Amino acid sequence: MNRPNQPTAGPLATPISGPEDFAQAFNVSRETIDQLNIYVSLLAQWQRRINLVANATLAEVWHRHVADSAQIVTLAPPSPRTWLDLGSGGGFPGLVVAIMLRAAGTRITLVESDRRKCAFLAEVARQTGITVEIQTARIEQTATQGMLGAVDVVSARALAPLVRLISLSLPFFGDDTVGIFPKGRAAESEIVEARADWTFDAETVPSLTDEAARILLVRRPRAITEG
């Protein structure tokens, strides 16, 4: 697989309006673009029945969802062995990550509690030929946590504030795990709020797709104990 270009210090020079723009910006193969085209087509079809993304964002799906998800692959360790995406919803970022890393042998698990959305995730995986493990489960359930264990990367997009995200993802953190959490303009305030309950290392990276947004890289979270 051609490894995507590394993020720059600011947003992309021009919006990603379609597959050709995406291919140029992220330096991916034709096979990757073909799989992403299948995904985008299925998203439009299923969106008529299931609310997978905000309807207003469909016209900008390549920029708002596909590129926004793809950029986090460049922030992960090279060829991670295991990747867990929490609250996968319509597959952003989990399915995009799976397509981008299909040749790396990464075991990618998507956790989503909505059965209809899981059916969509499975259909995209089937039609694109990618391999993902889909868990129809609630993240906070002990059974889910025990079944998955620590992973190399944990991701979640538009799932919860950081203080809650750390609580949900803590069982999946090992010593070398990195949490990759795309956030909006309130990223810094979320870090401040989370530090009241948790200690953790955090790095803030500018988003390539939204000048006001940030991506948080979280490592070694630990609960703060009183006394």
C-alpha positions as CSV (number, residue, x, y, z in Angstrom):
1,M,0.0,0.0,0.0
2,N,1.2,3.5,-0.7
3,R,1.4,5.2,2.7
4,P,-0.7,8.4,2.8
5,N,1.1,11.7,2.9
6,Q,1.9,13.0,6.4
7,P,-0.3,15.8,7.8
8,T,1.0,19.3,7.4
9,A,0.7,22.2,9.9
10,G,-2.6,23.4,8.5
11,P,-5.7,22.4,6.4
12,L,-5.5,21.1,2.9
13,A,-5.0,23.8,0.3
14,T,-8.2,22.9,-1.4
15,P,-11.3,20.9,-0.4
16,I,-11.5,17.3,-1.4
17,S,-14.4,17.3,-3.8
18,G,-14.1,13.8,-5.1
19,P,-12.0,10.6,-5.6
20,E,-9.3,12.2,-7.8
21,D,-8.7,15.0,-5.2
22,F,-8.5,12.4,-2.5
23,A,-6.0,10.2,-4.4
24,Q,-3.7,13.2,-5.0
25,A,-3.9,14.4,-1.4
26,F,-3.4,11.1,0.3
27,N,-1.2,9.3,-2.3
28,V,-3.3,6.1,-2.4
29,S,-3.7,3.4,-5.0
30,R,-6.5,3.0,-7.6
31,E,-7.7,0.0,-5.7
32,T,-8.2,2.1,-2.6
33,I,-10.1,4.7,-4.5
34,D,-12.3,2.0,-6.1
35,Q,-13.1,0.6,-2.6
36,L,-13.9,4.1,-1.3
37,N,-16.1,4.8,-4.3
38,I,-18.1,1.6,-3.4
39,Y,-18.4,2.8,0.2
40,V,-19.6,6.3,-0.8
41,S,-22.2,4.8,-3.1
42,L,-23.5,2.5,-0.5
43,L,-23.6,5.3,2.0
44,A,-25.9,7.4,-0.3
45,Q,-28.2,4.4,-0.8
46,W,-28.5,3.4,2.9
47,Q,-28.8,7.0,4.0
48,R,-32.3,7.0,2.6
49,R,-33.3,4.4,5.2
50,I,-30.9,5.0,8.1
51,N,-29.4,8.2,9.5
52,L,-25.7,7.4,9.0
53,V,-24.4,10.9,8.6
54,A,-26.0,14.4,8.7
55,N,-27.9,14.8,5.4
56,A,-26.4,18.3,4.9
57,T,-22.9,16.7,4.7
58,L,-23.6,14.2,1.9
59,A,-22.7,16.7,-0.8
60,E,-19.3,17.1,0.8
61,V,-18.8,13.5,1.8
62,W,-15.3,13.1,0.4
63,H,-14.0,16.1,2.4
64,R,-16.2,16.0,5.5
65,H,-16.1,12.3,6.1
66,V,-13.7,10.3,3.9
67,A,-10.7,12.7,4.1
68,D,-11.5,13.7,7.6
69,S,-11.3,10.0,8.6
70,A,-8.3,9.1,6.4
71,Q,-6.0,11.8,8.0
72,I,-5.9,9.9,11.3
73,V,-4.2,6.9,9.6
74,T,-1.1,9.1,9.1
75,L,-1.1,9.8,12.9
76,A,-1.0,6.1,13.9
77,P,2.1,3.9,14.4
78,P,3.2,2.4,11.1
79,S,1.3,-0.9,10.4
80,P,-0.4,-1.2,13.7
81,R,-1.4,-4.8,14.6
82,T,-4.7,-4.0,16.2
83,W,-7.1,-1.1,15.8
84,L,-10.4,-0.6,17.7
85,D,-13.0,2.0,16.5
86,L,-15.6,2.8,19.1
87,G,-19.1,3.9,18.2
88,S,-18.5,3.3,14.5
89,G,-21.9,4.5,13.3
90,G,-21.7,4.9,9.5
91,G,-18.1,3.7,9.5
92,F,-16.2,7.0,10.0
93,P,-13.4,6.6,10.7
94,G,-13.3,2.8,11.1
95,L,-14.2,1.6,7.6
96,V,-12.0,4.3,6.0
97,V,-9.1,3.1,8.2
98,A,-9.8,-0.5,7.2
99,I,-9.7,0.4,3.5
100,M,-6.5,2.4,3.9
101,L,-4.7,-0.3,5.9
102,R,-6.1,-3.3,4.0
103,A,-2.6,-4.4,3.0
104,A,-1.0,-3.9,6.4
105,G,-2.6,-6.9,8.1
106,T,-4.1,-4.8,10.8
107,R,-6.9,-6.5,12.8
108,I,-9.6,-3.8,12.8
109,T,-12.6,-4.1,15.1
110,L,-15.7,-1.8,14.9
111,V,-18.0,-1.5,17.9
112,E,-21.5,-0.2,17.3
113,S,-24.6,-0.8,19.3
114,D,-27.2,-0.1,16.5
115,R,-27.9,-3.3,14.6
116,R,-29.0,-1.5,11.5
117,K,-25.7,0.4,11.3
118,C,-23.8,-2.8,11.9
119,A,-25.7,-4.3,8.9
120,F,-24.5,-1.4,6.8
121,L,-20.9,-1.8,8.0
122,A,-21.0,-5.5,7.1
123,E,-22.4,-4.7,3.7
124,V,-19.6,-2.2,2.9
125,A,-17.1,-4.8,4.1
126,R,-18.6,-7.5,1.9
127,Q,-18.8,-5.3,-1.2
128,T,-15.3,-3.8,-0.8
129,G,-13.7,-7.1,0.2
130,I,-12.1,-5.7,3.3
131,T,-11.7,-7.7,6.5
132,V,-13.1,-6.2,9.7
133,E,-14.6,-7.5,12.9
134,I,-17.9,-6.0,13.7
135,Q,-19.2,-6.1,17.3
136,T,-22.8,-5.3,17.9
137,A,-22.4,-4.3,21.5
138,R,-22.3,-1.4,23.9
139,I,-18.8,-0.2,24.6
140,E,-19.2,0.0,28.4
141,Q,-20.4,-3.6,28.9
142,T,-17.9,-5.7,30.8
143,A,-18.3,-8.5,28.3
144,T,-17.3,-6.2,25.4
145,Q,-14.2,-5.0,27.3
146,G,-13.1,-8.5,28.3
147,M,-13.5,-9.8,24.8
148,L,-11.3,-7.1,23.1
149,G,-8.5,-6.2,25.6
150,A,-5.7,-3.8,24.9
151,V,-5.0,-2.7,21.3
152,D,-2.4,-0.6,19.5
153,V,-4.9,2.2,18.4
154,V,-8.3,3.3,19.7
155,S,-10.3,5.7,17.6
156,A,-13.6,7.4,18.1
157,R,-15.2,10.3,16.1
158,A,-18.1,12.4,17.3
159,L,-18.8,9.9,20.1
160,A,-18.5,11.8,23.4
161,P,-16.5,14.5,25.2
162,L,-12.9,13.5,26.0
163,V,-13.6,12.9,29.7
164,R,-16.2,10.3,28.7
165,L,-14.1,8.9,25.9
166,I,-11.2,8.1,28.2
167,S,-13.6,6.4,30.5
168,L,-15.0,4.3,27.7
169,S,-11.7,3.5,26.1
170,L,-9.6,2.9,29.2
171,P,-10.0,-0.9,29.2
172,F,-8.4,-1.0,25.7
173,F,-5.3,1.0,26.6
174,G,-1.9,-0.7,27.1
175,D,1.4,0.9,27.8
176,D,1.9,1.7,24.1
177,T,-1.7,2.3,23.0
178,V,-2.5,5.6,21.3
179,G,-6.0,7.1,21.3
180,I,-6.8,9.1,18.2
181,F,-9.8,11.3,18.7
182,P,-10.9,13.9,16.1
183,K,-12.4,16.9,17.9
184,G,-13.9,20.3,17.0
185,R,-13.0,23.8,18.1
186,A,-13.6,22.8,21.8
187,A,-10.6,20.4,21.9
188,E,-8.5,22.4,24.3
189,S,-11.4,22.9,26.7
190,E,-12.1,19.1,26.6
191,I,-8.5,18.4,27.6
192,V,-8.9,20.8,30.6
193,E,-12.1,19.2,31.6
194,A,-10.7,15.7,31.3
195,R,-7.7,16.5,33.5
196,A,-10.0,16.9,36.5
197,D,-10.6,13.2,36.5
198,W,-7.7,11.7,34.5
199,T,-3.9,12.0,34.1
200,F,-2.8,11.4,30.5
201,D,-0.3,12.5,27.8
202,A,-2.0,14.5,25.1
203,E,-0.8,15.9,21.8
204,T,-3.0,18.2,19.7
205,V,-2.7,18.1,15.9
206,P,-4.4,20.5,13.5
207,S,-7.1,18.9,11.3
208,L,-6.4,18.9,7.6
209,T,-10.1,19.2,6.8
210,D,-11.3,21.9,9.2
211,E,-9.2,24.8,10.2
212,A,-11.0,25.1,13.6
213,A,-10.8,21.4,14.4
214,R,-8.1,19.4,16.2
215,I,-7.1,15.7,16.5
216,L,-6.2,14.6,20.0
217,L,-3.6,11.9,20.5
218,V,-3.9,10.5,24.0
219,R,-1.5,8.1,25.7
220,R,-1.2,6.5,29.2
221,P,-4.5,7.6,30.7
222,R,-4.9,6.9,34.4
223,A,-7.7,7.8,36.8
224,I,-6.9,10.4,39.5
225,T,-7.6,9.0,42.9
226,E,-8.5,11.1,45.9
227,G,-6.3,11.3,49.0
